């Protein structure tokens, strides 16, 4: 490898001149914070002393180039050599795992974090209270799962005195490395079709193909995944194939949608799900979760029957399978899903009449949703110190959002003038408007100024949508701090929103609209759990 000093957008940077493979790209991105420059056609890293040691450690035979650009003078080359040698001398001081004071050094270790801290009785007790943490004697460090909620807790314990020794690989980068989506040949383009209705295109930099995607209105550059993302349509596929053909490039298609949706076979003798079953589900535009559930239920049915010709299965045999589910003591919800999955194949795929068989459906459990009181909501919000986490919990409760609706909420969906939030494609692919709390608006402004999200209102630590698991952990830890032992999930906040509106005198029809319920019967369940008027009812025991 050769390096030289360049001036990139008014900033001093170190230019790296080499031909990296897929693993090497991930390595320089994570260890050196490297970025690609189209102008210089090379990777470059910050001009910092700590990076000089890392370069020497990763590439012992490192050379300083004579300088291809005008910015790299002889004086700069001499300075760069000196700092590379100086960086090798101070590496122990710069990259020591063990802290010298009450600071915590954090090392990303796969899907876990390693905490290097000085032993202290109070800090040890606080660390032990974190779920999933334990002390690794071999590493001489505390080990715990790597996610935002845990990092926020560590920051709180050490009063923000934390230092990250490295940068983690993003989920997309790790996935690409595992599946081999990186393209090594300049005349090859890989098209990966995903479950969400989008496709990603990977190729080595080609000016003509790059300009082609830049002109496409629907195409968007994904900086994290280093690929072009666009809707999966026959028109787009044809346009990409034509452009690659003109540039004499070979196109390779990878269909991840089938791999993710179709469940694994339990044994080698099991019959596969018919391809037309999955195609019909996709043609009817069922959601990915519904498709996955139907495929899983139908695969269980196929494994139980173990017959090559599914069309020969009789109504009696189907009812026997349903009795088998009852004997397994499955839930009524799973039994209904299994019935729907079987009916879909015989009625929608094979085109048989609905009267082909009669299946007795189980009674649906009429369970009342759990609800938190206003005092409990206040205690939960007060227990959250992190501004971002507090905004997330308050927004879910104050607007009655589902967790999936919150993580997909974009900055443009917030209408601060009309005090409304626009929910795009909620459950059942329905759009709706819901309320935005005036009390929450100043906190959202403060959050925006501090975190500066780019696309989604709440983004993960390294961009993209926020993790559902992290939101669940935020609520769980807040309830633990507030000493609330009632069973509650993130969806309980939505139930609490509807119940508190009903108790405040809001009309049931407005609540139905805010929640996005198609039927008023779904909303009427909250009339059974409200405490409004209960204070006027006296127990017969009180009259004795």
Rosetta blueprint (number, residue, H / E / L):
1 X L
2 X E
3 X E
4 X E
5 X E
6 X E
7 X E
8 X E
9 X L
10 X L
11 X E
12 X E
13 X E
14 X E
15 X E
16 X E
17 X E
18 X L
19 X L
20 X L
21 X L
22 X H
23 X H
24 X H
25 X H
26 X H
27 X H
28 X H
29 X H
30 X H
31 X H
32 X H
33 X L
34 X L
35 X E
36 X E
37 X E
38 X L
39 X L
40 X L
41 X L
42 X E
43 X E
44 X E
45 X E
46 X E
47 X L
48 X L
49 X H
50 X H
51 X H
52 X H
53 X H
54 X H
55 X H
56 X H
57 X H
58 X H
59 X L
60 X L
61 X L
62 X L
63 X E
64 X E
65 X L
66 X L
67 X L
68 X L
69 X L
70 X L
71 X L
72 X L
73 X L
74 X H
75 X H
76 X H
77 X H
78 X H
79 X H
80 X H
81 X H
82 X H
83 X H
84 X H
85 X H
86 X H
87 X H
88 X H
89 X H
90 X L
91 X H
92 X H
93 X H
94 X H
95 X L
96 X L
97 X L
98 X L
99 X L
100 X L
101 X L
102 X L
103 X L
104 X E
105 X E
106 X E
107 X E
108 X E
109 X E
110 X L
111 X L
112 X E
113 X E
114 X E
115 X E
116 X E
117 X L
118 X L
119 X L
120 X L
121 X H
122 X H
123 X H
124 X H
125 X H
126 X H
127 X H
128 X H
129 X L
130 X L
131 X L
132 X L
133 X L
134 X E
135 X E
136 X E
137 X L
138 X L
139 X L
140 X L
141 X E
142 X E
143 X E
144 X E
145 X E
146 X L
147 X L
148 X H
149 X H
150 X H
151 X H
152 X H
153 X H
154 X H
155 X H
156 X H
157 X H
158 X L
159 X L
160 X L
161 X L
162 X E
163 X E
164 X E
165 X L
166 X L
167 X L
168 X L
169 X L
170 X L
171 X H
172 X H
173 X H
174 X H
175 X H
176 X H
177 X H
178 X H
179 X H
180 X L
181 X L
182 X L
183 X L
184 X L
185 X L
186 X L
187 X L
188 X E
189 X E
190 X E
191 X E
192 X E
193 X E
194 X L
195 X L
196 X L
197 X L
198 X E
199 X E
200 X E
201 X E
202 X E
203 X E
204 X L
205 X L
206 X L
207 X H
208 X H
209 X H
210 X H
211 X H
212 X H
213 X H
214 X H
215 X H
216 X L
217 X L
218 X L
219 X L
220 X E
221 X E
222 X E
223 X L
224 X L
225 X L
226 X L
227 X E
228 X E
229 X E
230 X E
231 X E
232 X L
233 X L
234 X H
235 X H
236 X H
237 X H
238 X H
239 X H
240 X H
241 X H
242 X H
243 X H
244 X H
245 X H
246 X H
247 X L
248 X L
249 X L
250 X E
251 X E
252 X E
253 X E
254 X E
255 X E
256 X H
257 X H
258 X H
259 X H
260 X H
261 X H
262 X L
263 X L
264 X L
265 X L
266 X L
267 X L
268 X L
269 X L
270 X L
271 X L
272 X L
273 X L
274 X L
275 X H
276 X H
277 X H
278 X H
279 X H
280 X H
281 X H
282 X H
283 X H
284 X L
285 X L
286 X L
287 X L
288 X H
289 X H
290 X H
291 X H
292 X H
293 X H
294 X H
295 X H
296 X H
297 X H
298 X H
299 X H
300 X H
301 X H
302 X H
303 X H
304 X H
305 X H
306 X L
307 X L
308 X L
309 X L
310 X H
311 X H
312 X H
313 X L
314 X L
315 X H
316 X H
317 X H
318 X H
319 X H
320 X H
321 X H
322 X H
323 X H
324 X H
325 X H
326 X H
327 X H
328 X L
329 X L
330 X L
331 X L
332 X H
333 X H
334 X H
335 X H
336 X H
337 X H
338 X H
339 X H
340 X H
341 X H
342 X H
343 X H
344 X H
345 X H
346 X H
347 X H
348 X H
349 X H
350 X L
351 X L
352 X L
353 X L
354 X H
355 X H
356 X H
357 X L
358 X L
359 X L
360 X L
361 X L
362 X L
363 X L
364 X L
365 X L
366 X L
367 X L
368 X L
369 X L
370 X L
371 X L
372 X L
373 X L
374 X H
375 X H
376 X H
377 X H
378 X H
379 X H
380 X H
381 X H
382 X H
383 X L
384 X L
385 X L
386 X L
387 X H
388 X H
389 X H
390 X H
391 X H
392 X H
393 X H
394 X H
395 X H
396 X H
397 X H
398 X H
399 X H
400 X L
401 X L
402 X L
403 X H
404 X H
405 X H
406 X H
407 X H
408 X L
409 X L
410 X E
411 X H
412 X H
413 X H
414 X E
415 X E
416 X L
417 X L
418 X L
419 X L
420 X E
421 X E
422 X E
423 X E
424 X L
425 X L
426 X L
427 X L
428 X L
429 X L
430 X L
431 X L
432 X E
433 X E
434 X E
435 X E
436 X L
437 X L
438 X H
439 X H
440 X H
441 X H
442 X H
443 X H
444 X H
445 X H
446 X H
447 X H
448 X H
449 X H
450 X H
451 X H
452 X L
453 X L
454 X L
455 X L
456 X E
457 X L
458 X L
459 X E
460 X L
461 X L
462 X L
463 X L
464 X L
465 X E
466 X L
467 X L
468 X H
469 X H
470 X H
471 X H
472 X H
473 X H
474 X H
475 X H
476 X H
477 X H
478 X H
479 X H
480 X H
481 X H
482 X L
483 X L
484 X L
485 X L
486 X L
487 X L
488 X L
489 X L
490 X H
491 X H
492 X H
493 X H
494 X H
495 X H
496 X H
497 X H
498 X H
499 X H
500 X H
501 X H
502 X H
503 X H
504 X L
505 X L
506 X L
507 X L
508 X H
509 X H
510 X H
511 X H
512 X H
513 X H
514 X H
515 X H
516 X L
517 X L
518 X L
519 X L
520 X H
521 X H
522 X H
523 X H
524 X H
525 X H
526 X H
527 X H
528 X H
529 X L
530 X L
531 X L
532 X L
533 X L
534 X H
535 X H
536 X H
537 X L
538 X L
539 X L
540 X H
541 X H
542 X H
543 X H
544 X L
